[in-house]
């Protein structure tokens, strides 16, 4: 499945959005990390763009990474 994210939001704004989404799902145990520098440079390589979100829901652990 192809998926693309284009956003002008800061990392802090995106984390606040994730917090709201997880709250709606009833998830309180989660962490989001990124290796991206605080820049809007579209030419970062995939390693620098990678975002990983780990969370626990209904006793199961999940981890999602994205670097596009």
ChimeraX attribute file (.defattr): number of C-alpha atoms within 10 A of each C-alpha:
attribute: neighborCount
match mode: 1-to-1
recipient: residues
	/A:1	2
	/A:2	3
	/A:3	6
	/A:4	8
	/A:5	7
	/A:6	7
	/A:7	9
	/A:8	8
	/A:9	10
	/A:10	12
	/A:11	16
	/A:12	9
	/A:13	11
	/A:14	14
	/A:15	15
	/A:16	12
	/A:17	12
	/A:18	16
	/A:19	17
	/A:20	13
	/A:21	12
	/A:22	16
	/A:23	12
	/A:24	10
	/A:25	10
	/A:26	11
	/A:27	15
	/A:28	13
	/A:29	12
	/A:30	16
	/A:31	14
	/A:32	16
	/A:33	13
	/A:34	16
	/A:35	13
	/A:36	18
	/A:37	11
	/A:38	8
	/A:39	9
	/A:40	12
	/A:41	10
	/A:42	8
	/A:43	8
	/A:44	15
	/A:45	12
	/A:46	13
	/A:47	13
	/A:48	14
	/A:49	18
	/A:50	16
	/A:51	17
	/A:52	15
	/A:53	15
	/A:54	14
	/A:55	17
	/A:56	14
	/A:57	14
	/A:58	7
	/A:59	7
	/A:60	7
	/A:61	11
	/A:62	11
	/A:63	12
	/A:64	10
	/A:65	13
	/A:66	15
	/A:67	17
	/A:68	15
